[in-house]
Structure formats: C-alpha cells, structure tokens
C-alpha cells in the first residue's frame, strides 16, 4: 500500500492529538497519522501563526524558534523588503568577485544563499555557472 502525505490547508481540521515533530531543513514540521498509510503535515510556525498567513517571518532568523514573540505575519512584499534591507549588495558583490561561492558569501555575511543570489542579480553581477563554481571550489581546495 502506498503512503500518502499531504499538507494541511486552512480548510482542514487539525487533528486533536499530538503530532510527530521533526526538522526538515531549517524548519520544524508537524505530522499526524490520519489513517492507514495516510498522514497530514504542516510547518509548525505556520500553524502557530494561524492559517492562512501569507508569510511567517522569524524575527531572530532562527527558523526553529517558533515562540509567539518571534513570529510575524508579513505580506510577500514586506518579507522581501525585510530581507533586502539586510543585504549589503556592494559587499556581497565584492566578496563574490573575489572568488567566493554564493554559499561562502552567504556564510560570511550571515544570509541565506538565495538572498546572496538575488543581491547579485540586483547588482547585475555576472555569475559563474555551476560547473565553473565547482571547478573553482576544487582548484581552490587543491591550492591550499
């Protein structure tokens, strides 16, 4: 029998019993067994913020801290502004052009790699292909 797992929506009733709690990437997920080989699940922060929030922002950037004081409902536009304000496009471009990968730049400036990528796009910085980036990473490791 095939197992099915679907996302809880605002139309679903949340099961009245405790879910299994686990991490998926940086986020905490909740999963309930609702029948034989059948589960529903959702992100913990979205359930705690109430359905259907457009975006739930973690104010302290810790995606596993789902305390009420850390969660903030935002529109997509507000969330984008929040993260773009954090990105110093000139610094990100300088680090990337010095030879760092987007992941290395993200670690250096404390942002998500996707935010670094968007910053590079905004500043119209030419980016390396995955093949070039892999070659760079390999040669820089060998050169150390």
C-alpha positions, 0 to 999 in steps of 0.5 A: 500500500502506498503512503500518502502525505499531504499538507494541511490547508486552512480548510482542514481540521487539525487533528486533536492529538499530538503530532510527530515533530521533526526538522526538515531543513531549517524548519520544524514540521508537524505530522499526524497519522490520519489513517492507514498509510495516510498522514497530514503535515504542516510547518509548525510556525505556520500553524502557530501563526494561524492559517492562512498567513501569507508569510511567517517571518522569524524575527531572530532568523532562527527558523526553529524558534517558533515562540509567539514573540518571534513570529510575524505575519508579513505580506510577500512584499514586506518579507522581501523588503525585510530581507533586502534591507539586510543585504549589503549588495556592494559587499556581497558583490565584492566578496563574490568577485573575489572568488567566493561561492554564493554559499561562502558569501552567504556564510560570511555575511550571515544570509541565506544563499538565495538572498546572496543570489538575488543581491547579485542579480540586483547588482547585475553581477555576472555569475559563474555557472555551476560547473565553473563554481565547482571547478573553482571550489576544487582548484581552490581546495587543491591550492591550499 
